[in-house]
C-alpha cells in the first residue's frame, strides 16, 4: 500500500514475542528480529505470546552511534537494506534480524548522516509511540 499512502502513514509490521514485564515501570518487553528488546507501554500482554506489531515510520529515527543520555529506551542495532529518495523525504529500510523496519527521515538528515545501503546503524523508537491498537495477538 506504500505507493498510495501519504508518507506520514507509512508503517512496518513486525513479528514479536512478548517477553517479561519491567520490574519497576508499567512497561512490557517485546522481542523482535533476532531477539532485540523493544519496550512498550502495555502491561496486559501474556509472556510468550506471539503478536504482530505496527510501528509508524515517522516514529523511527536513525543514529550512527548508540546514543547515551537519552530518553529513548529502544535503541536497536540494524543494517540499512534500502534507501528510497522521495523528496523531501528519504525512506530507509532497516534490517533487524529477519524483520524490516522502515524509517522516514528528511533529505537533510540522510545527507548529513551520509548513509548507504549496507551501513550498520541504530534504530531509535519511542516506546510511547507504540500503542495497544498497534498490536495484534496471534491466535
Buried (B, 14 or more C-beta within 10 A) or exposed (E): EEEEEEEEEBBBEBBBBBBEBEEEEEBBBBBBBEEBBBBBBBEEBEEEEEBEBBBBBBBBBBBEEEEEEEEEBBBBBBBBBEBEEEEEBBBBBBBBBEBBBBBBBEEEBBEEBEBEEEBEBBBBBBBEBBEEEBBEEEE
